[in-house]
Amino acid sequence: MNTGSDGAADAVADADDGKTEKPLGSRAPEFVQARRALHLSWQVGVFVVGLAVVGAGVVMLPLPGPGWLVIFGGMAIWATEFVWAQLVLRWTKRKVTEATQRALDPKVRRRNIILTTIGLVIIAVLVGIYVWKFGLEMPWNIKE
């Protein structure tokens, strides 16, 4: 006999973040899901489009462009049809939320502000020494 304790635990877990997650599975329209050949074609199309977007994101990593954003966009396209991509996106959202909460912690913010200030002071001192020694001359034009 099922006591329903698993469902209660899931409800508590969902209540912690204030929203319920969508069920896993295909989000294709009903008429597409009703026909096996059409659904398979739909999945192939979604996979190819997602692969193209993820590929473009990978290309943008070393080149100018929002590489990671495009990669996550491709994952979101895959997540409309594939459970594995939905699980990866849920994990990623959870980790980003945790990192955001840690970054907003007052102690961490204070530490980050202090480290940033120290870094900027060091850079300003190095730039000041360079300008004092060489003037506003570009490094590749110095003949010394």
VEXBA-413349 format. One record per atom (N, C-alpha, C): residue number from 0; residue in one letter; atom name; x, y, z. Coordinates in steps of 0.05 Angstrom, whole numbers, plus 5000, padded with zeros to 4 digits. Layout:
N
+-----+------+------+------+------+------+
!  nr ! rest ! atom !    x !    y !    z !
+-----+------+------+------+------+------+
! NUM !    a !   CA !    X !    Y !    Z !
...
+-----+------+------+------+------+------+
//
This chain:
144
+-----+------+------+------+------+------+
!  nr ! rest ! atom !    x !    y !    z !
+-----+------+------+------+------+------+
!   0 !    m !    N ! 5017 ! 4976 ! 5000 !
!   0 !    m !   CA ! 5000 ! 5000 ! 5000 !
!   0 !    m !    C ! 5018 ! 5025 ! 5000 !
!   1 !    n !    N ! 5011 ! 5044 ! 4983 !
!   1 !    n !   CA ! 5027 ! 5068 ! 4981 !
!   1 !    n !    C ! 5016 ! 5089 ! 5001 !
!   2 !    t !    N ! 5033 ! 5098 ! 5019 !
!   2 !    t !   CA ! 5025 ! 5118 ! 5039 !
!   2 !    t !    C ! 5025 ! 5146 ! 5029 !
!   3 !    g !    N ! 5037 ! 5150 ! 5006 !
!   3 !    g !   CA ! 5039 ! 5177 ! 4995 !
!   3 !    g !    C ! 5061 ! 5194 ! 5007 !
!   4 !    s !    N ! 5080 ! 5182 ! 5021 !
!   4 !    s !   CA ! 5101 ! 5197 ! 5033 !
!   4 !    s !    C ! 5120 ! 5209 ! 5012 !
!   5 !    d !    N ! 5124 ! 5194 ! 4990 !
!   5 !    d !   CA ! 5141 ! 5205 ! 4969 !
!   5 !    d !    C ! 5129 ! 5230 ! 4957 !
!   6 !    g !    N ! 5103 ! 5230 ! 4952 !
!   6 !    g !   CA ! 5090 ! 5254 ! 4941 !
!   6 !    g !    C ! 5092 ! 5277 ! 4960 !
!   7 !    a !    N ! 5089 ! 5272 ! 4986 !
!   7 !    a !   CA ! 5091 ! 5293 ! 5006 !
!   7 !    a !    C ! 5119 ! 5306 ! 5006 !
!   8 !    a !    N ! 5139 ! 5288 ! 5005 !
!   8 !    a !   CA ! 5166 ! 5298 ! 5004 !
!   8 !    a !    C ! 5171 ! 5315 ! 4979 !
!   9 !    d !    N ! 5160 ! 5307 ! 4956 !
!   9 !    d !   CA ! 5163 ! 5322 ! 4932 !
!   9 !    d !    C ! 5149 ! 5349 ! 4935 !
!  10 !    a !    N ! 5125 ! 5349 ! 4947 !
!  10 !    a !   CA ! 5110 ! 5374 ! 4951 !
!  10 !    a !    C ! 5126 ! 5394 ! 4968 !
!  11 !    v !    N ! 5139 ! 5383 ! 4990 !
!  11 !    v !   CA ! 5155 ! 5400 ! 5007 !
!  11 !    v !    C ! 5179 ! 5411 ! 4992 !
!  12 !    a !    N ! 5191 ! 5394 ! 4976 !
!  12 !    a !   CA ! 5215 ! 5403 ! 4961 !
!  12 !    a !    C ! 5206 ! 5425 ! 4941 !
!  13 !    d !    N ! 5183 ! 5421 ! 4928 !
!  13 !    d !   CA ! 5173 ! 5441 ! 4910 !
!  13 !    d !    C ! 5166 ! 5467 ! 4924 !
!  14 !    a !    N ! 5155 ! 5465 ! 4948 !
!  14 !    a !   CA ! 5146 ! 5488 ! 4963 !
!  14 !    a !    C ! 5170 ! 5505 ! 4972 !
!  15 !    d !    N ! 5194 ! 5492 ! 4975 !
!  15 !    d !   CA ! 5217 ! 5506 ! 4984 !
!  15 !    d !    C ! 5225 ! 5528 ! 4965 !
!  16 !    d !    N ! 5224 ! 5523 ! 4938 !
!  16 !    d !   CA ! 5232 ! 5543 ! 4919 !
!  16 !    d !    C ! 5208 ! 5559 ! 4909 !
!  17 !    g !    N ! 5184 ! 5553 ! 4920 !
!  17 !    g !   CA ! 5161 ! 5570 ! 4915 !
!  17 !    g !    C ! 5147 ! 5565 ! 4889 !
!  18 !    k !    N ! 5155 ! 5545 ! 4873 !
!  18 !    k !   CA ! 5142 ! 5539 ! 4848 !
!  18 !    k !    C ! 5145 ! 5510 ! 4842 !
!  19 !    t !    N ! 5126 ! 5500 ! 4827 !
!  19 !    t !   CA ! 5128 ! 5471 ! 4819 !
!  19 !    t !    C ! 5141 ! 5470 ! 4792 !
!  20 !    e !    N ! 5156 ! 5448 ! 4788 !
!  20 !    e !   CA ! 5170 ! 5445 ! 4763 !
!  20 !    e !    C ! 5152 ! 5430 ! 4744 !
!  21 !    k !    N ! 5155 ! 5436 ! 4718 !
!  21 !    k !   CA ! 5139 ! 5422 ! 4698 !
!  21 !    k !    C ! 5147 ! 5393 ! 4697 !
!  22 !    p !    N ! 5128 ! 5376 ! 4690 !
!  22 !    p !   CA ! 5134 ! 5347 ! 4688 !
!  22 !    p !    C ! 5154 ! 5343 ! 4665 !
!  23 !    l !    N ! 5170 ! 5322 ! 4668 !
!  23 !    l !   CA ! 5190 ! 5315 ! 4648 !
!  23 !    l !    C ! 5175 ! 5303 ! 4624 !
!  24 !    g !    N ! 5187 ! 5306 ! 4600 !
!  24 !    g !   CA ! 5176 ! 5294 ! 4576 !
!  24 !    g !    C ! 5173 ! 5313 ! 4554 !
!  25 !    s !    N ! 5162 ! 5302 ! 4532 !
!  25 !    s !   CA ! 5159 ! 5318 ! 4507 !
!  25 !    s !    C ! 5139 ! 5340 ! 4511 !
!  26 !    r !    N ! 5145 ! 5363 ! 4498 !
!  26 !    r !   CA ! 5126 ! 5385 ! 4498 !
!  26 !    r !    C ! 5115 ! 5390 ! 4470 !
!  27 !    a !    N ! 5117 ! 5369 ! 4454 !
!  27 !    a !   CA ! 5107 ! 5371 ! 4426 !
!  27 !    a !    C ! 5076 ! 5372 ! 4427 !
!  28 !    p !    N ! 5064 ! 5384 ! 4407 !
!  28 !    p !   CA ! 5034 ! 5385 ! 4407 !
!  28 !    p !    C ! 5022 ! 5357 ! 4407 !
!  29 !    e !    N ! 4998 ! 5355 ! 4416 !
!  29 !    e !   CA ! 4985 ! 5329 ! 4419 !
!  29 !    e !    C ! 4983 ! 5314 ! 4392 !
!  30 !    f !    N ! 4976 ! 5328 ! 4371 !
!  30 !    f !   CA ! 4973 ! 5315 ! 4345 !
!  30 !    f !    C ! 5000 ! 5303 ! 4335 !
!  31 !    v !    N ! 5022 ! 5316 ! 4343 !
!  31 !    v !   CA ! 5048 ! 5306 ! 4336 !
!  31 !    v !    C ! 5055 ! 5281 ! 4353 !
!  32 !    q !    N ! 5049 ! 5282 ! 4378 !
!  32 !    q !   CA ! 5055 ! 5259 ! 4396 !
!  32 !    q !    C ! 5038 ! 5235 ! 4389 !
!  33 !    a !    N ! 5014 ! 5239 ! 4377 !
!  33 !    a !   CA ! 4996 ! 5217 ! 4371 !
!  33 !    a !    C ! 5006 ! 5200 ! 4348 !
!  34 !    r !    N ! 5023 ! 5211 ! 4331 !
!  34 !    r !   CA ! 5033 ! 5196 ! 4308 !
!  34 !    r !    C ! 5063 ! 5191 ! 4311 !
!  35 !    r !    N ! 5070 ! 5166 ! 4313 !
!  35 !    r !   CA ! 5098 ! 5158 ! 4319 !
!  35 !    r !    C ! 5118 ! 5169 ! 4299 !
!  36 !    a !    N ! 5112 ! 5166 ! 4273 !
!  36 !    a !   CA ! 5131 ! 5176 ! 4252 !
!  36 !    a !    C ! 5134 ! 5206 ! 4254 !
!  37 !    l !    N ! 5112 ! 5220 ! 4258 !
!  37 !    l !   CA ! 5113 ! 5249 ! 4259 !
!  37 !    l !    C ! 5128 ! 5258 ! 4284 !
!  38 !    h !    N ! 5123 ! 5244 ! 4307 !
!  38 !    h !   CA ! 5137 ! 5251 ! 4331 !
!  38 !    h !    C ! 5167 ! 5246 ! 4329 !
!  39 !    l !    N ! 5175 ! 5225 ! 4316 !
!  39 !    l !   CA ! 5203 ! 5219 ! 4312 !
!  39 !    l !    C ! 5216 ! 5241 ! 4294 !
!  40 !    s !    N ! 5201 ! 5249 ! 4273 !
!  40 !    s !   CA ! 5211 ! 5270 ! 4256 !
!  40 !    s !    C ! 5214 ! 5296 ! 4271 !
!  41 !    w !    N ! 5194 ! 5301 ! 4288 !
!  41 !    w !   CA ! 5195 ! 5325 ! 4305 !
!  41 !    w !    C ! 5219 ! 5325 ! 4323 !
!  42 !    q !    N ! 5225 ! 5302 ! 4336 !
!  42 !    q !   CA ! 5248 ! 5300 ! 4354 !
!  42 !    q !    C ! 5274 ! 5303 ! 4338 !
!  43 !    v !    N ! 5276 ! 5292 ! 4314 !
!  43 !    v !   CA ! 5300 ! 5296 ! 4298 !
!  43 !    v !    C ! 5304 ! 5326 ! 4291 !
!  44 !    g !    N ! 5282 ! 5339 ! 4284 !
!  44 !    g !   CA ! 5283 ! 5367 ! 4278 !
!  44 !    g !    C ! 5292 ! 5384 ! 4302 !
!  45 !    v !    N ! 5281 ! 5378 ! 4325 !
!  45 !    v !   CA ! 5288 ! 5392 ! 4350 !
!  45 !    v !    C ! 5318 ! 5387 ! 4356 !
!  46 !    f !    N ! 5326 ! 5363 ! 4353 !
!  46 !    f !   CA ! 5354 ! 5356 ! 4359 !
!  46 !    f !    C ! 5373 ! 5371 ! 4340 !
!  47 !    v !    N ! 5366 ! 5372 ! 4314 !
!  47 !    v !   CA ! 5384 ! 5385 ! 4294 !
!  47 !    v !    C ! 5385 ! 5415 ! 4300 !
!  48 !    v !    N ! 5362 ! 5428 ! 4305 !
!  48 !    v !   CA ! 5362 ! 5456 ! 4311 !
!  48 !    v !    C ! 5377 ! 5462 ! 4336 !
!  49 !    g !    N ! 5373 ! 5446 ! 4357 !
!  49 !    g !   CA ! 5387 ! 5450 ! 4382 !
!  49 !    g !    C ! 5417 ! 5446 ! 4378 !
!  50 !    l !    N ! 5425 ! 5426 ! 4362 !
!  50 !    l !   CA ! 5453 ! 5421 ! 4357 !
!  50 !    l !    C ! 5466 ! 5445 ! 4342 !
!  51 !    a !    N ! 5451 ! 5456 ! 4323 !
!  51 !    a !   CA ! 5462 ! 5480 ! 4309 !
!  51 !    a !    C ! 5466 ! 5503 ! 4328 !
!  52 !    v !    N ! 5447 ! 5507 ! 4346 !
!  52 !    v !   CA ! 5449 ! 5530 ! 4365 !
!  52 !    v !    C ! 5472 ! 5525 ! 4384 !
!  53 !    v !    N ! 5474 ! 5500 ! 4395 !
!  53 !    v !   CA ! 5496 ! 5494 ! 4413 !
!  53 !    v !    C ! 5523 ! 5496 ! 4399 !
!  54 !    g !    N ! 5524 ! 5487 ! 4374 !
!  54 !    g !   CA ! 5549 ! 5489 ! 4358 !
!  54 !    g !    C ! 5557 ! 5518 ! 4354 !
!  55 !    a !    N ! 5537 ! 5535 ! 4349 !
!  55 !    a !   CA ! 5543 ! 5564 ! 4346 !
!  55 !    a !    C ! 5554 ! 5575 ! 4372 !
!  56 !    g !    N ! 5542 ! 5566 ! 4394 !
!  56 !    g !   CA ! 5552 ! 5576 ! 4420 !
!  56 !    g !    C ! 5580 ! 5567 ! 4426 !
!  57 !    v !    N ! 5587 ! 5542 ! 4418 !
!  57 !    v !   CA ! 5614 ! 5532 ! 4423 !
!  57 !    v !    C ! 5633 ! 5549 ! 4406 !
!  58 !    v !    N ! 5626 ! 5555 ! 4381 !
!  58 !    v !   CA ! 5643 ! 5572 ! 4364 !
!  58 !    v !    C ! 5647 ! 5600 ! 4376 !
!  59 !    m !    N ! 5626 ! 5610 ! 4390 !
!  59 !    m !   CA ! 5628 ! 5637 ! 4402 !
!  59 !    m !    C ! 5644 ! 5637 ! 4427 !
!  60 !    l !    N ! 5651 ! 5614 ! 4439 !
!  60 !    l !   CA ! 5667 ! 5615 ! 4463 !
!  60 !    l !    C ! 5693 ! 5629 ! 4459 !
!  61 !    p !    N ! 5710 ! 5621 ! 4439 !
!  61 !    p !   CA ! 5735 ! 5635 ! 4435 !
!  61 !    p !    C ! 5732 ! 5661 ! 4418 !
!  62 !    l !    N ! 5710 ! 5663 ! 4403 !
!  62 !    l !   CA ! 5705 ! 5686 ! 4386 !
!  62 !    l !    C ! 5686 ! 5705 ! 4400 !
!  63 !    p !    N ! 5683 ! 5730 ! 4390 !
!  63 !    p !   CA ! 5665 ! 5749 ! 4402 !
!  63 !    p !    C ! 5636 ! 5738 ! 4400 !
!  64 !    g !    N ! 5622 ! 5741 ! 4422 !
!  64 !    g !   CA ! 5594 ! 5733 ! 4422 !
!  64 !    g !    C ! 5586 ! 5720 ! 4449 !
!  65 !    p !    N ! 5561 ! 5719 ! 4454 !
!  65 !    p !   CA ! 5552 ! 5708 ! 4480 !
!  65 !    p !    C ! 5551 ! 5677 ! 4479 !
!  66 !    g !    N ! 5574 ! 5664 ! 4479 !
!  66 !    g !   CA ! 5576 ! 5636 ! 4476 !
!  66 !    g !    C ! 5560 ! 5619 ! 4495 !
!  67 !    w !    N ! 5563 ! 5624 ! 4521 !
!  67 !    w !   CA ! 5549 ! 5608 ! 4541 !
!  67 !    w !    C ! 5519 ! 5612 ! 4539 !
!  68 !    l !    N ! 5511 ! 5637 ! 4534 !
!  68 !    l !   CA ! 5483 ! 5643 ! 4532 !
!  68 !    l !    C ! 5470 ! 5627 ! 4509 !
!  69 !    v !    N ! 5484 ! 5626 ! 4487 !
!  69 !    v !   CA ! 5474 ! 5612 ! 4463 !
!  69 !    v !    C ! 5474 ! 5582 ! 4469 !
!  70 !    i !    N ! 5494 ! 5571 ! 4482 !
!  70 !    i !   CA ! 5495 ! 5543 ! 4489 !
!  70 !    i !    C ! 5471 ! 5536 ! 4507 !
!  71 !    f !    N ! 5465 ! 5553 ! 4527 !
!  71 !    f !   CA ! 5442 ! 5547 ! 4544 !
!  71 !    f !    C ! 5416 ! 5550 ! 4528 !
!  72 !    g !    N ! 5416 ! 5568 ! 4508 !
!  72 !    g !   CA ! 5392 ! 5570 ! 4491 !
!  72 !    g !    C ! 5388 ! 5544 ! 4475 !
!  73 !    g !    N ! 5409 ! 5533 ! 4465 !
!  73 !    g !   CA ! 5407 ! 5507 ! 4451 !
!  73 !    g !    C ! 5398 ! 5485 ! 4470 !
!  74 !    m !    N ! 5408 ! 5485 ! 4494 !
!  74 !    m !   CA ! 5399 ! 5465 ! 4514 !
!  74 !    m !    C ! 5369 ! 5469 ! 4520 !
!  75 !    a !    N ! 5360 ! 5494 ! 4520 !
!  75 !    a !   CA ! 5331 ! 5499 ! 4525 !
!  75 !    a !    C ! 5314 ! 5488 ! 4501 !
!  76 !    i !    N ! 5325 ! 5491 ! 4477 !
!  76 !    i !   CA ! 5311 ! 5479 ! 4454 !
!  76 !    i !    C ! 5310 ! 5449 ! 4457 !
!  77 !    w !    N ! 5332 ! 5436 ! 4464 !
!  77 !    w !   CA ! 5332 ! 5407 ! 4468 !
!  77 !    w !    C ! 5313 ! 5399 ! 4491 !
!  78 !    a !    N ! 5311 ! 5416 ! 4511 !
!  78 !    a !   CA ! 5294 ! 5410 ! 4534 !
!  78 !    a !    C ! 5264 ! 5410 ! 4528 !
!  79 !    t !    N ! 5257 ! 5421 ! 4505 !
!  79 !    t !   CA ! 5229 ! 5420 ! 4497 !
!  79 !    t !    C ! 5221 ! 5392 ! 4489 !
!  80 !    e !    N ! 5241 ! 5375 ! 4485 !
!  80 !    e !   CA ! 5234 ! 5348 ! 4475 !
!  80 !    e !    C ! 5248 ! 5325 ! 4490 !
!  81 !    f !    N ! 5271 ! 5330 ! 4502 !
!  81 !    f !   CA ! 5287 ! 5308 ! 4513 !
!  81 !    f !    C ! 5290 ! 5311 ! 4543 !
!  82 !    v !    N ! 5285 ! 5289 ! 4557 !
!  82 !    v !   CA ! 5285 ! 5289 ! 4587 !
!  82 !    v !    C ! 5313 ! 5295 ! 4597 !
!  83 !    w !    N ! 5334 ! 5284 ! 4584 !
!  83 !    w !   CA ! 5361 ! 5289 ! 4594 !
!  83 !    w !    C ! 5368 ! 5319 ! 4593 !
!  84 !    a !    N ! 5359 ! 5333 ! 4573 !
!  84 !    a !   CA ! 5365 ! 5362 ! 4572 !
!  84 !    a !    C ! 5349 ! 5377 ! 4593 !
!  85 !    q !    N ! 5324 ! 5367 ! 4599 !
!  85 !    q !   CA ! 5308 ! 5380 ! 4620 !
!  85 !    q !    C ! 5322 ! 5377 ! 4647 !
!  86 !    l !    N ! 5334 ! 5353 ! 4652 !
!  86 !    l !   CA ! 5348 ! 5348 ! 4677 !
!  86 !    l !    C ! 5373 ! 5365 ! 4679 !
!  87 !    v !    N ! 5388 ! 5368 ! 4657 !
!  87 !    v !   CA ! 5412 ! 5385 ! 4657 !
!  87 !    v !    C ! 5404 ! 5414 ! 4662 !
!  88 !    l !    N ! 5382 ! 5424 ! 4650 !
!  88 !    l !   CA ! 5374 ! 5452 ! 4655 !
!  88 !    l !    C ! 5365 ! 5456 ! 4684 !
!  89 !    r !    N ! 5351 ! 5436 ! 4695 !
!  89 !    r !   CA ! 5342 ! 5439 ! 4723 !
!  89 !    r !    C ! 5367 ! 5440 ! 4741 !
!  90 !    w !    N ! 5386 ! 5423 ! 4736 !
!  90 !    w !   CA ! 5411 ! 5423 ! 4753 !
!  90 !    w !    C ! 5425 ! 5450 ! 4750 !
!  91 !    t !    N ! 5427 ! 5460 ! 4725 !
!  91 !    t !   CA ! 5441 ! 5486 ! 4720 !
!  91 !    t !    C ! 5426 ! 5509 ! 4734 !
!  92 !    k !    N ! 5400 ! 5509 ! 4732 !
!  92 !    k !   CA ! 5384 ! 5531 ! 4745 !
!  92 !    k !    C ! 5389 ! 5530 ! 4775 !
!  93 !    r !    N ! 5389 ! 5505 ! 4787 !
!  93 !    r !   CA ! 5393 ! 5503 ! 4815 !
!  93 !    r !    C ! 5421 ! 5513 ! 4823 !
!  94 !    k !    N ! 5442 ! 5506 ! 4808 !
!  94 !    k !   CA ! 5469 ! 5515 ! 4814 !
!  94 !    k !    C ! 5472 ! 5545 ! 4811 !
!  95 !    v !    N ! 5459 ! 5557 ! 4791 !
!  95 !    v !   CA ! 5460 ! 5586 ! 4787 !
!  95 !    v !    C ! 5446 ! 5600 ! 4810 !
!  96 !    t !    N ! 5424 ! 5589 ! 4819 !
!  96 !    t !   CA ! 5409 ! 5601 ! 4842 !
!  96 !    t !    C ! 5426 ! 5600 ! 4867 !
!  97 !    e !    N ! 5439 ! 5577 ! 4872 !
!  97 !    e !   CA ! 5457 ! 5574 ! 4895 !
!  97 !    e !    C ! 5480 ! 5594 ! 4894 !
!  98 !    a !    N ! 5492 ! 5597 ! 4870 !
!  98 !    a !   CA ! 5515 ! 5615 ! 4867 !
!  98 !    a !    C ! 5506 ! 5644 ! 4872 !
!  99 !    t !    N ! 5482 ! 5651 ! 4862 !
!  99 !    t !   CA ! 5471 ! 5678 ! 4866 !
!  99 !    t !    C ! 5467 ! 5683 ! 4895 !
! 100 !    q !    N ! 5456 ! 5664 ! 4909 !
! 100 !    q !   CA ! 5451 ! 5668 ! 4938 !
! 100 !    q !    C ! 5477 ! 5671 ! 4953 !
! 101 !    r !    N ! 5497 ! 5655 ! 4945 !
! 101 !    r !   CA ! 5523 ! 5658 ! 4959 !
! 101 !    r !    C ! 5536 ! 5685 ! 4953 !
! 102 !    a !    N ! 5533 ! 5694 ! 4928 !
! 102 !    a !   CA ! 5545 ! 5720 ! 4920 !
! 102 !    a !    C ! 5532 ! 5743 ! 4934 !
! 103 !    l !    N ! 5506 ! 5740 ! 4941 !
! 103 !    l !   CA ! 5492 ! 5762 ! 4954 !
! 103 !    l !    C ! 5496 ! 5762 ! 4984 !
! 104 !    d !    N ! 5510 ! 5742 ! 4995 !
! 104 !    d !   CA ! 5515 ! 5741 ! 5023 !
! 104 !    d !    C ! 5532 ! 5765 ! 5030 !
! 105 !    p !    N ! 5525 ! 5780 ! 5051 !
! 105 !    p !   CA ! 5540 ! 5805 ! 5058 !
! 105 !    p !    C ! 5570 ! 5800 ! 5063 !
! 106 !    k !    N ! 5578 ! 5778 ! 5075 !
! 106 !    k !   CA ! 5606 ! 5773 ! 5080 !
! 106 !    k !    C ! 5621 ! 5769 ! 5054 !
! 107 !    v !    N ! 5608 ! 5754 ! 5035 !
! 107 !    v !   CA ! 5621 ! 5749 ! 5009 !
! 107 !    v !    C ! 5622 ! 5775 ! 4993 !
! 108 !    r !    N ! 5601 ! 5790 ! 4994 !
! 108 !    r !   CA ! 5601 ! 5816 ! 4979 !
! 108 !    r !    C ! 5623 ! 5834 ! 4989 !
! 109 !    r !    N ! 5626 ! 5836 ! 5016 !
! 109 !    r !   CA ! 5647 ! 5853 ! 5028 !
! 109 !    r !    C ! 5674 ! 5843 ! 5019 !
! 110 !    r !    N ! 5679 ! 5817 ! 5020 !
! 110 !    r !   CA ! 5704 ! 5806 ! 5011 !
! 110 !    r !    C ! 5710 ! 5813 ! 4982 !
! 111 !    n !    N ! 5689 ! 5809 ! 4965 !
! 111 !    n !   CA ! 5693 ! 5815 ! 4936 !
! 111 !    n !    C ! 5698 ! 5844 ! 4931 !
! 112 !    i !    N ! 5685 ! 5862 ! 4945 !
! 112 !    i !   CA ! 5690 ! 5890 ! 4942 !
! 112 !    i !    C ! 5719 ! 5898 ! 4951 !
! 113 !    i !    N ! 5728 ! 5886 ! 4973 !
! 113 !    i !   CA ! 5755 ! 5891 ! 4982 !
! 113 !    i !    C ! 5775 ! 5881 ! 4962 !
! 114 !    l !    N ! 5772 ! 5857 ! 4952 !
! 114 !    l !   CA ! 5791 ! 5845 ! 4933 !
! 114 !    l !    C ! 5791 ! 5861 ! 4907 !
! 115 !    t !    N ! 5767 ! 5870 ! 4898 !
! 115 !    t !   CA ! 5766 ! 5886 ! 4873 !
! 115 !    t !    C ! 5780 ! 5913 ! 4877 !
! 116 !    t !    N ! 5776 ! 5925 ! 4900 !
! 116 !    t !   CA ! 5789 ! 5951 ! 4906 !
! 116 !    t !    C ! 5820 ! 5947 ! 4906 !
! 117 !    i !    N ! 5829 ! 5927 ! 4920 !
! 117 !    i !   CA ! 5858 ! 5921 ! 4921 !
! 117 !    i !    C ! 5869 ! 5917 ! 4893 !
! 118 !    g !    N ! 5854 ! 5901 ! 4876 !
! 118 !    g !   CA ! 5863 ! 5896 ! 4849 !
! 118 !    g !    C ! 5864 ! 5922 ! 4832 !
! 119 !    l !    N ! 5844 ! 5939 ! 4835 !
! 119 !    l !   CA ! 5844 ! 5964 ! 4820 !
! 119 !    l !    C ! 5866 ! 5983 ! 4829 !
! 120 !    v !    N ! 5873 ! 5983 ! 4855 !
! 120 !    v !   CA ! 5895 ! 5999 ! 4865 !
! 120 !    v !    C ! 5921 ! 5989 ! 4853 !
! 121 !    i !    N ! 5925 ! 5963 ! 4853 !
! 121 !    i !   CA ! 5950 ! 5952 ! 4842 !
! 121 !    i !    C ! 5952 ! 5959 ! 4812 !
! 122 !    i !    N ! 5930 ! 5956 ! 4797 !
! 122 !    i !   CA ! 5931 ! 5963 ! 4769 !
! 122 !    i !    C ! 5937 ! 5993 ! 4765 !
! 123 !    a !    N ! 5925 ! 6010 ! 4781 !
! 123 !    a !   CA ! 5929 ! 6039 ! 4779 !
! 123 !    a !    C ! 5959 ! 6046 ! 4785 !
! 124 !    v !    N ! 5970 ! 6033 ! 4805 !
! 124 !    v !   CA ! 5999 ! 6037 ! 4812 !
! 124 !    v !    C ! 6016 ! 6029 ! 4788 !
! 125 !    l !    N ! 6011 ! 6005 ! 4777 !
! 125 !    l !   CA ! 6027 ! 5996 ! 4754 !
! 125 !    l !    C ! 6025 ! 6014 ! 4730 !
! 126 !    v !    N ! 6000 ! 6023 ! 4724 !
! 126 !    v !   CA ! 5997 ! 6042 ! 4702 !
! 126 !    v !    C ! 6011 ! 6068 ! 4708 !
! 127 !    g !    N ! 6010 ! 6078 ! 4733 !
! 127 !    g !   CA ! 6024 ! 6102 ! 4740 !
! 127 !    g !    C ! 6053 ! 6100 ! 4737 !
! 128 !    i !    N ! 6065 ! 6077 ! 4745 !
! 128 !    i !   CA ! 6094 ! 6072 ! 4742 !
! 128 !    i !    C ! 6101 ! 6072 ! 4712 !
! 129 !    y !    N ! 6085 ! 6059 ! 4696 !
! 129 !    y !   CA ! 6090 ! 6057 ! 4667 !
! 129 !    y !    C ! 6090 ! 6085 ! 4655 !
! 130 !    v !    N ! 6069 ! 6101 ! 4661 !
! 130 !    v !   CA ! 6067 ! 6128 ! 4650 !
! 130 !    v !    C ! 6089 ! 6146 ! 4660 !
! 131 !    w !    N ! 6097 ! 6143 ! 4685 !
! 131 !    w !   CA ! 6120 ! 6159 ! 4696 !
! 131 !    w !    C ! 6146 ! 6152 ! 4682 !
! 132 !    k !    N ! 6150 ! 6126 ! 4676 !
! 132 !    k !   CA ! 6175 ! 6118 ! 4663 !
! 132 !    k !    C ! 6176 ! 6123 ! 4633 !
! 133 !    f !    N ! 6153 ! 6117 ! 4619 !
! 133 !    f !   CA ! 6153 ! 6117 ! 4590 !
! 133 !    f !    C ! 6135 ! 6139 ! 4578 !
! 134 !    g !    N ! 6119 ! 6152 ! 4594 !
! 134 !    g !   CA ! 6099 ! 6171 ! 4583 !
! 134 !    g !    C ! 6076 ! 6156 ! 4571 !
! 135 !    l !    N ! 6061 ! 6169 ! 4553 !
! 135 !    l !   CA ! 6038 ! 6157 ! 4541 !
! 135 !    l !    C ! 6045 ! 6142 ! 4515 !
! 136 !    e !    N ! 6069 ! 6131 ! 4514 !
! 136 !    e !   CA ! 6078 ! 6116 ! 4491 !
! 136 !    e !    C ! 6068 ! 6087 ! 4492 !
! 137 !    m !    N ! 6060 ! 6077 ! 4469 !
! 137 !    m !   CA ! 6051 ! 6049 ! 4469 !
! 137 !    m !    C ! 6076 ! 6030 ! 4473 !
! 138 !    p !    N ! 6071 ! 6007 ! 4486 !
! 138 !    p !   CA ! 6094 ! 5990 ! 4492 !
! 138 !    p !    C ! 6110 ! 5981 ! 4467 !
! 139 !    w !    N ! 6096 ! 5976 ! 4445 !
! 139 !    w !   CA ! 6110 ! 5966 ! 4421 !
! 139 !    w !    C ! 6125 ! 5988 ! 4407 !
! 140 !    n !    N ! 6122 ! 6014 ! 4415 !
! 140 !    n !   CA ! 6137 ! 6036 ! 4402 !
! 140 !    n !    C ! 6161 ! 6044 ! 4419 !
! 141 !    i !    N ! 6166 ! 6032 ! 4442 !
! 141 !    i !   CA ! 6188 ! 6039 ! 4459 !
! 141 !    i !    C ! 6213 ! 6028 ! 4448 !
! 142 !    k !    N ! 6233 ! 6044 ! 4444 !
! 142 !    k !   CA ! 6259 ! 6036 ! 4433 !
! 142 !    k !    C ! 6280 ! 6037 ! 4455 !
! 143 !    e !    N ! 6280 ! 6016 ! 4473 !
! 143 !    e !   CA ! 6299 ! 6017 ! 4495 !
! 143 !    e !    C ! 6313 ! 5991 ! 4497 !
+-----+------+------+------+------+------+
//
